[in-house]
Amino acid sequence: MMRPALLDPPAARAALEALNRLRDVPWTLHHDALTKTFRFAGFREAFDFMTRAAEAAEALNHHPEWMNVYDRVEVRLTTHEVKGLTELDFRLAEALERAAA
């Protein structure tokens, strides 16, 4: 499998701007990662989101760092292989947005 290419800072900022277009709650850049907290009506809805998100992550073979506390899921996306952001992180972020919808 080919190693994903590290995005330079201007490319990462442009991809973030495109990702956040029309989002009520934006993703943020935090050092070498994308981060976002998703909020749901309760634990069941948060868990259902995580199940859908896990399927998307498996399909991309790219997995989030996340934490669930009752009605929220905190997500951190980065590509450890290259120690930074790649197109895979943004593709997974889009998939997580669809899973949360």
N, C-alpha and C positions, 0 to 999 in steps of 0.2 A: 504494500500500500504506500502511495506517495505521501510524503510529509506535507501538510498544508503550509502555505506561504504566510509568513508573518506580515500583518498589515502595518505600514508606517503610520505615524500619528495623523497626518492629514487624511489618509484613506480611512482610518478608523473613525475619525470625526465625521467624515462625509457619510459613512455607512450608518453611524449612530443617528445623524440627522434624518436620513431616509427611514430608518427603523422607527423613529419617534413621531414621524409625520402622522397626525390624526390620533395620537395616543393621549388619553386622559392622564395616565400615569406613565411618565417616561422612563426609559432605561437610562442609567447613568454610567459614565466611565469612571472606574475607580482603579487607579494604577494600571495594571495590565489586564483588567477584566470588565465585563459588562455586569451590572447589578440591577436588580429590581425586586420589589416586594409586591407579590400578588395577594389581594385580600378577597375573601369569599364569605358567604353567608354563615358558614359553620365548618366544623371539622370534616364532615362527609363531603361537602363540595370541594374543600381543599384537597382531600385525599383522592377524589375523582379526578381532579386536575392533575395530580401527580401521576396517576395511572396513565392518563392520556399522554402526558409529557414524557413518561418513561418509554412509551411505544414510539414516540417521535424521535427520542434520543437514540433508541436502538436502531431505528431505520437509518439514521445519519451516522451511526457508530461514533457518537460524540455525546458525552455525558455531563450533566450539570453538577455543580456543587450546590446543595440546597439544604434548607432546614425548614421544618414545619412545626409551628406552634399554633394549635387549635385552628383558627380561621385564616392564617396567613402562611405563605410559602415564600421564603427569602431565597433568591436564586443568584448564583454567581457563575458566569460563563467565562472561560479562558481556555486556551489550548496549551496544555502543559508541555507538549513536545517542543514547542517553539518559544515557550515562556512569554506568551502574549496573545493578542487577538488575531484571529484568522476569519476567513469567510465562513467557516463552519460555525463559529460562535454566533454570527449574525443570522445564519440559516436556522440554527436551533432557537434563537430568540424569536424569530418569526413563527416557528412551529409552536413555541410555548404560548405566544399570543393567540394563535388559533385554538390551542387546547383550552385556554382560559375563557374563550368567547362563549 
